[in-house]
Amino acid sequence: MLSIIGIVVVMGMVFGGYIIAGGKMAPIFKALPLEFMMIGGAAVGSFMAGNGASVMKKTGAGFGKIVKGPQWKKEDYQDVLSLMFILTKLVRTKGVIALEPHIENPGESKIFQHFPKVASDHHVTDFVCDYLRMTTMNFDDPHQLEDVMLKDLEKHHHEASEGAHAMGVIGEALPALGIVAAVLGIVKTMGSISEPVEVLGAMIGGALVGTFLGILLSYTVVGPLAARLQQIVDEEGHFYNVIKDVIIAHLQGNAPQVAVEVGRKSVPTGMQPSFYDLDEAVQELPPELLT
């Protein structure tokens, strides 16, 4: 939502300053539809030509992320740490055999379902279950498993960033597309060179709207939105790093309380629960989750 407010502020300040300085909006309104058709249409066409369907889908979904912000909030980090605590404690007290029903069918696991928002995200549940399952298959060397997890996270982050990257490329191209539209306007003007000065002035002004529109959209709309989407992707990626750190700490032989504390240290500062908040949340977990 803050991104939308920012764009409204930009437009208000740019056009407000133009009007206060004595500028007239009529020439801009007259030229805007055709200039926007040329620049916007060329941008959409270039986007379609340069990206596959999956990237286009991610970019479209990215606009929803920009409006809503990152998926995971402070309480979600506390929930995932509590989830990892109870899973690692289950292994510690009852062995890996007790873990199998939960990781094989998290949809029916009372442990996972105790944290509904985390459990509803299949990417997170798959990540947790896949790597805990690997530990039950004797792939429990923390260094080897960490290497595999890092490669997996790098792949996931790269794929999640494709939409933001594609949007950024189009944002960088918009000033050039604005120049293309302006050049076509000048070509049209030169074909009417015998017209009166006031007519030529209006035609040149309309052509310059193309340059203005391309630069404005690039640096105040598309570019900032692409940067914001990348920030959100980066922030959401921290969620998986927390899970990774807890699993690795668990495999290194640390107690569940220590393992989740290692994970807590990986939580971004603004989302990080305090030691006492997390300890209280863990103490309040229902005892029947371990049965």
N, C-alpha and C positions, 0 to 999 in steps of 0.2 A: 504493500500500500504506500509506503514511503517513496518508492520509485515513481509511482503515479503522481503523487503530490509534487515531487521534484520536477517532473516534466511540466506540470501545470504552472509551477513557479517560473520555469525557464520561458515558457511561451508568454506568460503574463509580463515578465520583465522585458523580453525582446520586443514584442509588439507594443507594449505599453510605452517603452522608451521611444520607439519609432513614432508613435502617435503624438506623444508629448512634444517631440522635436518638430512637429508640423507635418509629418508624413501622412499620406493618404492611403487608406487600405483598399480603395477601389481598384487601382492597377494590379495589386497583389491578388485580390479575389478574382479578377478577370483572368489572370494568367495561371492561377494556381491549379485549376482542374486538369488542364492539358499538361502542364509541367509535372504535376504529380503522377499523371498517367504514364508519361515517358520514363520518369525516374523510378517510380514505384514499380511499374511493369517490368522495366529492365532489371531491377533488383530482384524481383520475384523470379523472373525467368533465369537469371544468372544463378540464383539459389537452387532452383530446380535442376539446372544443368550440372551444377557442381556437387550435388549431394544425393545420396541414396534415400530411399523411402524411410529407412530407420532413423537416419539423421534428421530428416524433416519432421518425423514424429516427435523426436526428442526436443527439437527446437520449439514445436508447437506446445508440447507439455511444459517447456521451460517458462513460457509466459505465465502459466498458472503458478509455478514455483515463485516467480518474481513477485506476483501479487500476494501470495500467502506467506512467503518467507520460508526459511528452513523447516524441514519436517520435524526435526527433533528438538524438544525443549528441555529445560533443566530437569523437570520431573521425569522425562523419558530416560535421561542418562542415569538418574538414580534407580529407575526401574530396571534398566539393563544390567547395571551393576548388581542389583539385588538378585536378578535372574541368574547371573553367572555365579553369584555366591552360593545359591541353593543348589545349582548343578554341580559345582566343584565340591561342595560339602557332601552331596549325595555320593559322589565317587569316593570321597575320602572315608566316609563312614560305612558304606555298603558295597563298594566296589563297582567296577565298570558294568557289570551285568545289570545292576539296578538302573543304570543310566539308559540302557538300550530302548525300553518302551517309550521313553520321552523323546529321544532324538529320532526314532523311527516314525513316530506319529505325533508330532508336536500339536497338531490340531485337536487331539484328544488328551493331551498331557495336562494334568492339573497344575503342573509347575508353569508351563508356558502360558496357559490360559489365565493364570493369576495376574499376568501382565498383558492385558488385551491389546494395547496399541503396539507393543513390540511384537507380539505373536501374530498380529494381522499383517505385518510386513514380511512377505515370503522371502525377500532377499536377505533380511537379517536372520530369520529363522533357519534358512538354508545354510547361511554362513556358519552359524553356531552349530547346527546339527552336523554338517559335513565335517568340520574339523574336530569336533568331539568324537564323531564316529571313527575318524582316522586314528585317534588316540586309543580307541578300543581295539584297533587292528594292529596293535604293537608298533604303530608309527608314532612313537612318543619321545623321540629325540627333540628337545626344544629348539636346537639350532636348525635342524633340517626342516622342522615344521614351520618355524618362523620364516625361513627362506621361501617356502611354498606359499605361505599366507601373504607375504609381501608382494610376490609376483601376482597373486590373485587380486590383491587390493590395487596394485598398479594397473592391471587390466581393467578392473571395474571402474577406477577413477578416469582412465582414458576414455572408456566408452561413455561414461556419464558426462564427460566434458565436451563431447562431439557437438552437441547442440549449441553450447555457448561459443565454441570455436567457429562454427559455421555462421552464427549470427555476427560475430566479430568481423569475419572476413567481409560480409556484406556491408557492415558499417564502414569499414575502411574503403570500400569501393564507391560509396555514395557520393563523395565529392567529385570523383571523376565522372560519374553518371550525370551529376548536375552540370558539369562542364559540357558534356555531350549535348544535353538539352539546350544549354545556352548557345552553343555553336550552331545548332540547328535554327535557333531563333535569329541569330545574326545572319545566317544564310538567307532566311526568309526576309529579313530586313533589307539586305543588299539587293534582293530581287525587286524591292519596292523603293529603290533609291530616289525615284522621281517624285515620291509623295512629299507633301508639306512637312516641315520640320516637326510640328506637333505630332503628326502621325508616326514619323520615324522615331521620335523620342519615346512614344508609348510602346512601340514595337521593341526597341532596345531595352526599355525597362522590363517588359514582359520576359525577354530573353534572360535578363539578369536574375529574374526570380528563380530560374532553374539552378543557377550556381548557388544562390542563397539557400534554396530548399535542400539541395544535396548536402551542403556543409552543415546546415542546421540539424537535419535528421541524423547525420553521421555522428557529430560530436555532442549532441545534447539528447538524443533519443536512443538510437540503435546501439552506439558504442557503450554508453553507460548501462543499458539494459543487459548487453552481453557480459560486461564486467560484473554486474550484480549476479547474473545467473551463474557465472563461474565461482563467485564467492559462496553462493549457496551450495553448489556441488562440493566445494572444498569443505565447507562446514559439515555437511551431511556425511562426508567421508570420515570425519573424526569418530563417528559412531562405531564404525567397524574397527578402527584402530584400538578403541577401548576394549572391545571384545577380544581382539588379538592379544593384547597385553595381558589380559586376565588369564587366557588359556596358556600362554607361554609361562607366566609366573606360576601357574598351577603345575605345569609339567616340570618346572624346576624344583618342585618339592615344597613349595610354600603352602602354608595353611590358607584356607579359603579367605579368612579375614585379611591376610597379607596380600593375596592375589588380587582381591577387589580394590585394595588400597593402591596397588600398582596401577590398576586400571583407572582409578579415580584421578591419579596424577596426569593421565593422558587427556582428560576431559578439558575442552577449551575453558579458559578462565571464567568467562561470563556465564557458562553453563555448569560449572563445577559445583557439585554439592559439597558442603563442608564434611569434614571427618565425622563430626558428631551427628549431622543429619543422616549420613549414610549408615552410621552405626545404629542409630535409632530405627531406621527403616529395616535394617537387617534383623534387629532384635524383635521387631514386630511381625516378622514373617510367620504365618501359621505353621505350627509344628507338624501338622498332618501332611504338609508338602513333602516331607522326608519319608513318609510311610508308604 
